[in-house]
Amino acid sequence: MRPAYDPELSTLLAAMPPMPPLDAETLAQIRPYAAGPRPDDDSVERREVTFPAPDGTPIPLTILSPGGVTAAPCVYWIHGGGMVMGDRYSQIDIPREWLDRFGAVVVSVDYRLAPEADGTTLVDDCYHGLAWVAGHAADLGVDPARIIVAGASAGGGLAAGVTLMARDRATPAIAGQMLIGPMLDHRNDSTSSRQFSGGPGVWTREMNDFGWRSVLGGPGRVSPYVSPALATDLAGLPATYLDAGSAEVFRDESVDYAARIWAAGGRADLHVWAGGCHGFDALFPQAPISSAARRARTDWLARLLDEVR
């Protein structure tokens, strides 16, 4: 048995065209559908820059700004796509809302994807992009004390890994982390993962297994920066927002991560949206459940920014 989808989501999901199974043979075919449209909005300033990864690889960043800002909050966005697809424009409409609401500068990173890159490469790219933003805060008009790391799905897991890295290295400062339906646990063996095994779905246990196998590159020690559920100490993390749908693979690992932050004395807001499938708010932003989820995140971010103003 598995939780039912929200009735409106169920109707919308039924109207979606079927996707081929995600595997090594179909990945190239599916990748173009996961890429986001390049932002084209004259009301914001857009800069495309690159920074060098430690191995010299240029990593692109897209920077969206209201223009003329100084000491603005910053949302550092990490896109989803199972660690194997997507780009820096994927789901960027989510943080774009916060540019309008809070005057935030939005920076989205185009980290390298598995299986072409594996191990800690993806999370390292994201961390070094964040360090670049903090180091160029004055040029970007960003307040370095008000940087929020946010991501969806694989991006949520990478955001959690980046935040652990920043805590352990004591730099850069992060005011909060927003983990949206995050991909946190390579073990892929929770009750919710097993509930969404087999059959069609937005993101199934089998798809999740492919994503994790692609990034891990074979047996061996797994870094908690890659699979944050392995982290043994969740103390000292910034304010955290987690959400997930009740009808998705990542439900239980999100709940567990929040519970472990609380157990370590930390601060976490957790929302589990009844009937939500994976990525429901990005797929169907006009559905009432999606509007409610987006509003809850924005309200949390408003409270956090008021505290650190």
Secondary structure, DSSP 8 states (H G I E B T S, - for coil): ------HHHHHHHHTS------STTTHHHHHHHHS------TTSEEEEEEEE-TTS-EEEEEEEE-SS-SSEEEEEEE--STTTS--TTTTTHHHHHHHHHH--EEEEE----TTTS-TTHHHHHHHHHHHHHHHTHHHHTEEEEEEEEEEETHHHHHHHHHHHHHHHHT-S--SEEEEES----TT--SHHHHHT-SS--SS-HHHHHHHHHHHH-SSS---TTTSGGG-S--TT--EEEEEEETTSTTHHHHHHHHHHHHHTT--EEEEEETT--TTHHHH-TTSHHHHHHHHHHHHHHHHHHHHT-
